[in-house]
Amino acid sequence: MTLLLLADFARRQFHPDDIPPPGISAVVFTGQYDRIETALALFDAGRIGRLLISGVNRPAGLSVDTLADQFHASPKVRRAIAEGRILLSPDARDTGENAAEAACWYRTGPAGEGLLLITSSRHMPRASLALQSELSGQARLFLQRPTTPPSADDPAFSLRELAAFAVTRIRNALTGPQTDRAHLSLCRDPQDHAPGSPNSQDR
């Protein structure tokens, strides 16, 4: 069991980035800013059709109202935010909540060829495991990292991520995801976030 867990962790962390189909739906789990920079660059290049940035809130150093300026967004990105094709969600506070609202958001969109997850190499094992559990096989998951795979220069951090990955995997195997969705608006009423709705980001 331990060897299988380690192998799965390493595969998710070091596996080369996937090449998803053009126009795929994508989600960013916030953290380091290069994750958002990567996602916006892919959107500008036409490789992403719609995008959720999950965790746009004060603890992440982000704001829904100022993100476009903070990242010097292109006119194309600004239009997409106004039209709802890029959604900035402030609700998620941790990886489990990122995954839960990403799955809810994905289910409300058009049928596609899968979902692209953008996060760091270190975070990828736990994030991809949580998102796969929430999707329950409803979509193929593609992986994209903004940086090269990490070195072993921070073993304490890697051990913490491995421990969190193990807890997530064991919990999901025993009970499935247990994320509290009460405050995740994307999971309560997806219609509230359709373009043109009162609670959407149309401005």
N, C-alpha and C positions, 0 to 999 in steps of 0.2 A: 504493500500500500504506500509506504513512504517513497519508494523508488518511483512508483507511478505518479505520485503527487509532484515530486521533484522534476520528473520528465515533462509533465504537463506545464508546470511553471516555466521551465526553461524554453519549451516550445513556444509558448505565448509571448515570452519576453524577447526572444532572439530570432524568431521566424522572420524571414524577409517580408517587407510590406507587400500586401496584395495589390493587384491591378484590377480595380473594380470597373464595371461597365460605365460608360459616360452617362452623366446625368443622374447618378445614384443619389439616394437620400443619405445624409450624413449627420452624425452627432459628435459634438465636442464635449468632453468632460473637462471643466475648467480646472486650472492649476497654473502651471507655467504658461506664460503668455504666448510662447511659440506655438502652442497647440492651436490657439485662435488664429494666429498669423498664417499657419499652414492651411487651416480650413478656408479662410478668406481668399488666399491665393488660389486654392483649388476651385473655389466658386468662380472667381474672376476668370479662370482658365476654361470654364465650362465643363469641368469634370464632376461638379456637384450640381444637382438640380434643385434640391431644397436642403436646408441646414437648420439643425437645432443646436444652439449653444446653451448647454445646461449648467446652471450654477453661476449665473451673472448676478452676483450679489456682493455686498460689502466685504464679507470674509475673504472673498476671492480677489478683492481689490478692483471690482468691476461695478458698473452701473448700466442698467438698460438705457438710460437717457444719454449717456456719454460714450458708450462703447465705440460707436462709429468714429467719433473724433479721436478717441484714445488710440485707435489702431489705424488712423489715417485712411479710413475706408474709401474705396473708389466710388464713383457715382453709381456704378452697377450694383455694388453691395448696398449702398444707401437706398436705392430703389427697391431692392429685394427685401430689405428690412421693412420698408413702408408697405410693401405689398404682401407681407407675411410669408414670403418664400424663405427668408431667414428669420427664425424665431429666437428671441432672446428671453430665456426663462430664468427668473430669479429664485425659484422655489427650492431647488435641490440643495441639501446641505452636506451630503456625503455621497460616496460612490454608489451605495445601494439606492439612494433616491435619484441620482443621475440615471441609473439603469432603468428604474421603474418608470420615470416620466419619459425617457427616450422610447421605451416600448409602447407606452400609451400614445405618444405622438406618432410613432411609425404606423400604428394600426389605423390611425385616422386619415392617413394619406393615400395616394393612389397606389395600386399594386405595383410593386417594382421587383427588381432582381436581387434585392438585398439591402443591407444597411452598412454604411462605412463608419467605423468607430475611430476617432482621432484622439489619441492621448499619448502620454510619454511611454518610453520603453519600460521604465520601472513600474509604472502604474498599469500597464497593459494586461498583465496576467489577471489581476483581480478585477479590473474593469470589464474585460472581455468575458470573464466567467460570470460576473453578475448580470451583464446584458444578455448573454445567451440564456441564462436561467429565466430572465423576465420575458424573453421572446418566445420561449418554449417551442423552438423549432419552426416558428412562423416565418423566419427570414434567414438567409445566409448572411453571416457576419464577415465583413472584410475589415482588415486592420491597417491603420496608417499611423506611423510615428513621425513626429516632427524632427527628431534628432536621431543620431546613430545609437545603436545598442549600448547600454551602459557598461563601463568597466567595473572591476571589482574593488574600486578604490573607496567605497563606502559600505563595508560589510554590515554595519549595524542597520543602515537603512534597508538593505536588501533582506536582512533577516526579518525585519518588521513587516516588510511587504510579503515575504514568504509565509509568515505566521498569519497575517490577515487573509491571504489567499487560501491557506489551509482551513481556517475557520469558515470562510465563505463556502468552500467546496463541501465541507462536512455538513454544514447547516442546510445547504441546498439539497444535498442527497437525502437528508433525514426528513426535512419539513418543507422544502421549497423556499423561495424568497419570502421573507417576513417583513418587508419594508412597509412602514406606515405611510399610506398614500393620502391621508386626510387633508394635508395642506398642499398637495401637488395638484394645481389647477388643471394641468393637462390630463390628469387621470380622473378628475371629477366631471368635467363637462367639456369635451373637446370642441364643441361648436362655438364656445366662447372665444376660441383662438383662431377661428376661420377668418380669412381676410375680409375686412369690412364689418366684422362684428364689433359690438361696443367695447369688448375687452381685448381686442386684438391690438397689434402695434401700429395699425394704420394711423398716420399722422399727417 
